[in-house]
Amino acid sequence: MLKSYKDDWLELSLKIGEKAMQNPDEAGAAAVDYLMYSGYVTLAYFWARMAVLARQKIEAAEGDTAFYHAKVMTARFYFDRLLPRTLAHKQALMSGAENLMEMPEALFDVAG
């Protein structure tokens, strides 16, 4: 599962780079959602590592097994409830710069 997110991340990086070569605004338009996507995937990697270690500790009956069970449950929560937010960030960052840049500058000064 995590590998597919990593592969998607690489593909998104390449697509944004390609679009930015045609229009530099594309990189800026994608930046926030790209960083959010990257953060969620990076945290998923660390939660996966923690869950693997916690399962090993549980199986070996080492340390506070209740703590390790809580780690596994928290990792499951992260993967089920938080990591799917990457889908919205992916959709937003791929929507391009046009929807951000189409409003004429004069319309930003509606009070003037």
N, C-alpha and C positions, 0 to 999 in steps of 0.2 A: 504494500500500500504506500509506504513512504517513498519507495523508488519512483512511483508514478508522479508524485508531487515534485520530486527532484527533477525528473525528466521534463515535466511541464514548466518548471522554473527555468530550465535551460532554454526551452523552446520560446517562452515568453521573452527572455533576454534577447534572443536572436531576432525575434519579430520586432521588438521595440527598437533595437539597433538598426534594423533595415529601414523601418519607417522614419527613424530620426535622420538617416542619411538623405532622405528626400525632403524632410521638413524638420528642422531642429526643435520646433514646438512640441513634437511628438514625445520627446524624452521628458520634457517638463510636465506635460499633461499626464504622463503615466507614472511619474515619480512617486507620489504619495502611495498610490495603490500598489505599485511594484514593491516599495519598501514594506508595506503592511503584509503583502503576500510572502515576501522573503522572511519576515519576522515570524509569521505563523509556521512556516515550514521549518525554519531553524529551531524554533521551540519544540516542534513535533519530534525532530531528531533527538533533542535532549530528553524529552519525555519518554521516547522509546528506549533510549539507553538506560534511563532510571528504572523503567518497568522491567527490563531484562535483568538488571542487577537485583532488583527487589525480588523477582521470582526466584533467582538463584539463592538468595538469602532465605527465602521462605522454605524452599526445598531442602536446604541444608540445616534448617531450624536454627539459624544464627541470629543473634540479636533480638530486637523487638519486632516480632513477626506482625503484630498489629500495625506498627508503623509501616512496614513493607507492604502489607495488604492495602493500607491507605494510599501508598504511592501508586500501586497498580490501579486502584480505583480512580485516582486523580488523573492518571495517564489516559485511562479509558474515557473519562469525562472530557479531557482535552481533545482527544481524537474524534469523539462523537459530537461534541457541542461547539467547540471553538475552531478547530481546523477547517470545518466546512465553510467558514467565512472567507476562505481563500477564493471560493467560487465567485463571490460578489466582487472581490477585488480584481480578479482576473477579467471578469466581464467589463468592469469600469475601465481598467487600464487599456483594454483592447478597443474601447470605443473611440479612441483617437483624440486628436487635438481640436478637430473642427468644432465640436460642441462647446468647447471652452473659448475658442478664439473668434467665433462668428459674430458676437455682439460688437458693434462699433464702439470705439472708445468714447464717443460723445454721449452715449447712453448711460455711461457710468456717472455722469454729472447731471443727474436728474433735478437737483436742487438749483442748479445754475441756470 
